[in-house]
Amino acid sequence: MKRKVISCVLAGASAFSLVCINGGNLVAKADGDVTEIRFTEWDGGDTLAVYEEIAEKFNESHPDIHVTVMNVPDEYDTKITAMIAGNDIPEVCMMNSDTLLFPLAEQGIVANLQEYIDKDESFDTECVGDQFKYMLNEDYMAGYGIGSENICMFYNPSLFEQYGVEEPPAKYADAWDWDTFVKNAQQLTIDKNGKNALDPDFDPENIDVYGVNISKWWAGYMPFLFSEGGDYLTEDGTSIGYATDEGKDVLQKLADLIYVYHVAPTPTASETMPGLSEALATNKVAMSFDGQWSNAGLMSDGVEYNVAALPRMGETPATVATYGAIALMNSEKIDAAFEFVKYIMTEVGACEPLFKSGLWLPTNMKEYNDDYIKTIITENHPANYYDSIVTPMMDGTARTPITAYVKNFNKINDVISPALDDLWSGEKTADEAISSIEADANAQVQGFYGK
């Protein structure tokens, strides 16, 4: 008998009861000869629907295993931790690498995925990309990336045409240098009187169109730090990279877009700025540094836009990828659970609806070929999608997320982020902001994973 995949919602702050509903009726447990596997994740909407579809297809092809998708829409880490403490460990989990993944691997709760891959002769290792591995050390894979996305530049072609500015290059090999980018952003920043930011009579207190909107979080900064040859930590893993000359230069150049060149909104102005779709559609912003996932909303909204390579601050054009980790948990059902993880990692087209929506890129390396990529780039995708977003994932321009290799990332970031608020508000320079917390941040530095 075919079993329908059921989404289960983990509810309650203490009991965490599991409620499985199918047409309003409680679903009976599968027959005893079927191994029941739970897959926990935090997404809703279309993403949840695709997870359910993946599980259903897996169940159809593996009659002796039944996977149930367990949706945990809020307080995910807290609830997964409580399940583990209650000796009720889900068999497969999505994990945030900056919170649970590595600590649970260090405790042996997250299994070594590499060990299971190595002993499975049928596992197609050509599907696995090094950039998507979450390595606790050189022999221990704590998880594998799923739902890859990278940072890029969105832009409004009509504003470029209106103000006579050449559109930004699609390919990172041709990326604008920083001076070119700033000059073009100035030409595209227009005050209420129609004057641009290069005009001596420009009014920075009354801006109608901004040249650029920047992204103020680690993934928004790192492409530029990579471009200047830096990293989140220094090469020896003993101190924060933002405290280096390159780190301070990157942060100051981003802040100067707000307070020196007046091409990006202040925090106060940002509070009244519309979201990306509306900002592009209503000609309120010409360019925006944002995550590739924003394509899904822009495509759905029917916005006229395009994507481009991020400008480079240094000699090397760069961006950064972000993705969640799928983890195999140590449980009595680990062999069956591995079959499901294997399916997600190696089944070509398993997550295809999310690729076509613009939300995700593949992490299965066999999906990175022109024949397959052409099937997931639809007429709704922006014209430069392949060159600006897909290609960087194949040629190394999209760097591994720092959360995949920086130990104690969250605690370091918890020290840095409040200090940068003073930079974005214009109260401190990058040197002043970082110097004020450098010692405290370095006290949290523990080096790198994967070594």
C-alpha positions in Angstrom: 0.0 0.0 0.0 1.4 3.4 -0.9 1.9 5.7 2.0 1.4 9.4 1.7 4.2 11.6 3.2 2.9 13.5 6.2 4.3 16.8 7.4 4.7 16.7 11.2 4.9 19.9 13.2 6.9 19.8 16.4 4.8 21.8 18.9 4.9 23.0 22.4 7.7 24.6 24.4 8.3 21.6 26.8 6.4 18.5 25.7 7.2 18.8 22.0 4.4 16.4 21.0 4.5 15.1 17.4 1.2 15.6 15.6 0.8 13.9 12.2 -2.3 14.9 10.2 -3.6 13.5 7.0 -6.9 14.9 5.9 -7.7 15.7 9.5 -7.1 12.2 10.7 -4.3 10.8 12.9 -2.1 8.6 10.8 -1.3 5.1 12.1 2.3 4.0 12.4 3.6 2.0 9.4 3.9 -1.7 9.5 6.7 -3.1 11.8 8.8 -4.3 8.8 9.2 -0.7 7.6 11.9 1.4 9.2 10.5 4.8 10.2 12.8 7.8 9.7 12.2 11.4 10.7 13.8 14.3 8.8 13.6 17.6 10.6 13.8 21.0 8.8 12.8 24.6 9.5 11.4 25.8 6.1 7.8 26.4 5.2 5.9 27.1 2.1 7.3 25.9 -1.2 10.5 24.6 0.4 8.6 22.4 2.8 6.4 21.1 -0.1 9.6 20.1 -2.0 11.0 18.3 1.0 7.7 16.4 1.2 8.0 15.6 -2.5 11.5 14.3 -2.0 10.5 12.1 0.9 7.5 10.7 -1.1 9.7 9.8 -4.0 12.2 8.2 -1.8 9.5 6.2 0.0 8.2 4.9 -3.3 11.6 3.7 -4.3 12.5 2.3 -0.8 9.5 0.2 0.4 11.4 -0.9 3.5 12.0 2.7 4.7 9.5 5.4 5.3 10.6 9.0 5.8 8.4 11.6 7.5 9.2 15.3 7.2 9.1 16.9 10.6 8.7 20.7 10.2 10.0 22.8 13.1 9.1 26.4 12.0 10.4 28.2 15.1 12.9 27.8 17.9 14.5 25.0 15.8 17.7 24.6 17.7 16.0 24.7 21.1 13.5 22.0 20.1 16.1 19.7 18.5 18.3 20.1 21.6 15.3 19.2 23.8 14.6 16.1 21.7 18.2 15.0 22.0 18.2 15.6 25.7 15.0 13.5 25.9 16.8 10.6 24.1 14.5 11.1 21.1 17.0 11.9 18.4 15.6 12.5 14.9 17.4 10.3 12.4 18.2 13.0 9.8 18.4 16.7 10.6 18.9 20.0 8.8 21.5 21.9 10.9 22.9 25.4 11.2 26.6 25.0 11.1 27.1 28.1 13.2 25.1 26.7 16.1 24.3 23.0 16.5 26.2 21.0 13.8 29.8 21.0 15.0 29.1 20.9 18.8 26.8 17.9 18.2 29.5 16.2 16.0 32.1 16.8 18.7 29.7 15.0 21.1 29.3 12.1 18.7 25.5 12.8 18.3 26.0 13.8 14.6 27.5 10.9 12.8 30.6 10.9 10.6 29.0 11.0 7.1 32.3 10.3 5.4 32.5 7.0 7.2 29.2 5.9 5.7 30.1 7.2 2.2 33.4 5.4 2.2 31.9 2.0 3.0 29.0 2.3 0.5 30.4 1.0 -2.8 27.3 2.2 -4.7 27.7 5.8 -3.4 28.5 8.1 -6.4 31.2 10.3 -5.0 31.3 12.4 -8.2 28.1 14.0 -6.8 30.1 15.4 -3.8 31.8 18.8 -4.0 34.5 19.7 -1.5 33.1 23.2 -1.1 29.9 21.8 0.3 31.5 19.5 3.0 31.2 20.5 6.6 34.4 18.9 8.0 34.9 18.7 11.7 38.4 17.5 11.0 40.1 16.1 7.9 38.4 12.7 8.4 35.0 13.6 9.9 32.3 15.0 7.7 29.6 16.4 10.0 27.2 17.4 7.3 26.8 18.2 3.6 25.4 21.4 2.1 21.9 21.6 0.7 20.1 24.6 -0.8 23.1 26.6 -1.9 22.7 30.3 -2.5 25.3 33.1 -3.1 25.5 36.8 -2.7 25.2 38.8 -5.9 24.1 42.3 -7.2 20.6 42.9 -8.3 19.9 45.9 -10.5 17.3 47.9 -12.3 18.1 48.2 -16.0 15.6 51.0 -16.6 17.5 53.3 -14.3 20.8 52.6 -16.0 19.2 53.4 -19.3 17.5 56.5 -18.0 20.7 58.0 -16.6 23.0 56.8 -19.3 25.1 54.4 -17.2 26.5 51.2 -18.7 25.0 48.1 -17.0 27.2 46.2 -14.7 29.1 43.1 -16.1 27.5 39.7 -15.6 30.8 37.8 -15.4 33.1 38.0 -12.4 36.1 38.1 -14.6 34.8 41.5 -15.8 33.7 42.8 -12.4 33.9 46.5 -11.9 36.7 47.7 -9.7 35.6 49.6 -6.6 36.2 53.1 -8.0 34.2 52.4 -11.1 31.4 51.0 -9.0 31.3 54.1 -6.7 31.3 56.5 -9.7 28.4 54.7 -11.3 26.5 54.5 -8.0 27.0 58.3 -7.7 25.5 58.8 -11.2 22.5 56.7 -10.2 21.8 58.4 -6.9 19.3 61.2 -7.5 18.0 63.8 -5.1 14.5 65.3 -5.1 15.7 68.0 -7.5 16.9 65.5 -10.1 20.6 66.1 -9.4 23.0 63.1 -9.0 25.6 62.6 -6.3 28.4 63.9 -8.5 26.7 67.3 -8.8 28.1 70.0 -6.4 24.4 71.0 -5.7 23.4 67.5 -4.8 21.2 67.4 -1.7 22.2 64.3 0.4 19.4 65.1 2.9 16.7 64.6 0.3 17.5 61.5 -1.9 14.8 60.1 -4.1 16.8 57.2 -5.8 19.7 55.4 -4.2 22.5 54.0 -6.2 22.9 51.0 -4.0 21.6 49.2 -1.0 24.2 47.2 0.9 23.9 44.0 3.0 24.9 44.4 6.6 25.8 40.9 7.8 28.8 38.6 7.5 27.8 37.3 4.1 27.4 40.9 2.9 31.0 41.7 3.9 32.9 38.6 3.1 32.9 38.8 -0.7 34.9 42.1 -0.4 37.2 40.8 2.3 37.9 37.7 0.1 38.5 40.1 -2.8 41.2 41.9 -0.8 42.9 38.6 0.1 41.5 38.4 3.7 39.3 36.1 5.6 37.1 36.1 8.7 40.1 35.0 10.8 43.8 35.6 10.1 45.6 32.8 8.3 47.0 31.4 11.6 43.5 31.3 13.0 44.4 33.3 16.1 42.5 36.6 15.6 39.7 38.3 13.7 40.2 39.2 10.0 38.2 42.5 10.4 41.0 43.9 12.6 43.6 43.6 9.7 44.2 46.4 7.3 42.2 44.6 4.7 39.3 44.1 7.1 39.1 47.7 8.2 39.4 48.9 4.6 36.5 46.8 3.5 34.2 47.9 6.3 35.2 51.6 5.9 34.6 51.5 2.1 31.1 50.1 2.7 30.4 52.7 5.3 31.7 55.4 3.0 29.0 54.5 0.5 26.6 56.0 3.1 28.4 58.9 4.7 31.0 60.0 2.1 29.4 59.3 -1.3 25.8 59.3 -0.1 24.8 56.6 -2.5 23.5 54.1 0.1 20.7 54.8 2.7 21.5 55.5 6.3 20.0 53.1 8.9 17.3 55.7 9.5 16.5 56.0 5.8 16.6 52.2 5.5 13.7 51.9 7.9 11.4 53.5 5.4 12.9 51.8 2.3 10.6 49.3 0.6 11.6 45.7 0.2 13.8 44.7 -2.8 10.9 43.9 -5.2 9.1 47.2 -4.5 12.4 49.2 -4.4 13.4 47.9 -7.9 9.9 48.1 -9.3 9.3 51.7 -8.1 12.8 52.9 -9.2 13.9 53.7 -5.6 17.2 51.8 -5.9 19.5 51.1 -8.8 21.6 48.3 -7.3 21.3 46.1 -4.3 23.8 43.6 -2.7 21.6 40.7 -1.6 21.3 36.9 -1.6 20.5 35.0 -4.7 17.5 33.6 -2.9 15.8 37.0 -3.6 15.3 35.8 -7.2 12.4 33.7 -6.0 10.4 36.7 -4.8 11.4 38.9 -7.7 10.5 36.3 -10.3 7.2 35.6 -8.5 6.4 39.3 -8.4 7.2 39.8 -12.1 9.7 42.6 -11.4 11.8 43.8 -14.3 15.4 43.3 -13.1 18.8 41.7 -13.8 21.7 40.3 -11.8 25.4 41.1 -12.0 28.8 40.3 -10.6 29.6 42.1 -7.3 32.2 44.8 -7.7 35.7 43.9 -6.5 37.6 45.9 -3.8 40.8 44.0 -4.4 42.4 42.2 -7.3 40.3 39.1 -7.0 36.6 39.1 -7.8 34.7 37.0 -5.3 31.4 36.2 -3.7 30.3 33.8 -0.9 27.9 30.9 -0.8 25.5 30.1 2.0 23.7 26.8 2.6 22.3 24.6 5.4 23.8 21.2 6.3 22.0 17.9 6.2 23.3 15.7 9.0 23.1 12.0 9.7 22.4 11.5 13.4 23.7 8.6 15.4 20.7 6.4 16.1 19.6 2.8 16.0 18.2 3.5 12.5 21.4 5.0 11.1 21.8 2.6 8.2 18.3 3.4 6.9 18.7 7.1 7.6 21.9 7.1 5.5 20.0 5.8 2.5 17.8 8.9 2.7 20.8 11.2 3.0 22.5 9.4 0.1 19.3 10.0 -1.9 19.3 13.7 -1.3 23.0 14.0 -2.0 23.1 12.0 -5.2 19.6 11.9 -6.8 19.8 14.3 -9.8 16.8 16.6 -9.8 15.6 15.8 -6.3 15.3 19.6 -5.4 14.5 20.8 -9.0 11.4 22.8 -8.2 13.5 25.0 -5.8 16.1 25.5 -8.5 13.5 26.5 -11.0 12.0 29.0 -8.5 15.3 30.8 -8.3 15.6 30.1 -4.6 18.3 27.5 -4.6 21.3 26.2 -6.6 22.4 22.6 -6.6 25.0 21.0 -4.3 25.0 17.8 -6.3 28.0 18.3 -8.6 26.4 16.2 -11.3 23.8 18.9 -11.7 26.4 21.4 -12.6 26.5 20.7 -16.3 25.0 22.8 -19.1 22.5 20.1 -20.2 21.0 20.0 -16.7 21.4 23.7 -15.8 19.5 24.7 -19.0 16.5 22.8 -17.7 16.3 24.7 -14.5 16.9 28.2 -15.8 13.4 29.3 -17.0 12.2 32.3 -19.0 11.4 34.0 -15.7 15.0 33.9 -14.5 17.0 37.1 -15.1 19.2 37.2 -18.3 22.5 37.1 -16.4 21.5 34.3 -14.0 23.9 31.7 -15.5 27.0 34.0 -15.6 26.4 35.9 -12.4 25.0 33.2 -10.1 25.5 29.7 -11.5 29.1 30.0 -12.9 30.6 31.3 -9.6 29.5 28.0 -7.9 31.4 26.0 -10.5 34.6 28.0 -10.9 35.4 28.8 -7.2 34.4 32.4 -7.3 31.7 31.6 -4.7 33.7 30.9 -1.6 32.8 28.4 1.1 30.7 30.1 3.9 32.8 31.0 6.9 30.4 29.2 9.2 31.6 25.9 7.6 35.2 26.3 9.0 35.4 29.0 11.7 35.1 27.6 15.2 33.0 29.4 17.7 31.6 31.6 15.0 28.4 32.7 16.8 30.2 33.9 19.9 32.8 35.8 17.8 30.0 37.4 15.7 28.0 38.3 18.8 30.9 40.5 19.8 31.5 42.0 16.4 28.0 42.8 15.2 27.0 45.3 17.9 30.2 47.2 17.4 29.5 47.5 13.7 26.2 49.2 14.5 28.2 52.2 15.5 30.0 52.1 12.1 26.7 51.9 10.1 25.2 54.8 12.3 28.2 57.0 11.4 29.2 57.3 15.1 32.6 55.5 14.6 35.1 54.7 11.9 35.8 51.1 11.0 39.1 51.4 12.9 37.4 52.8 16.0 34.6 50.2 15.9 36.8 47.2 15.5 39.5 48.4 17.9 36.9 48.8 20.6 36.1 45.0 20.6 39.2 43.5 19.1 40.5 42.0 22.3 37.0 40.6 23.3 36.5 39.1 19.9 39.9 37.6 19.8 39.2 36.0 23.2 36.5 34.0 21.5 38.7 32.8 18.5 39.4 29.1 18.5 40.8 28.5 15.0 39.4 26.4 12.2 37.4 23.2 11.7 38.5 20.7 9.1 42.2 20.5 10.2 
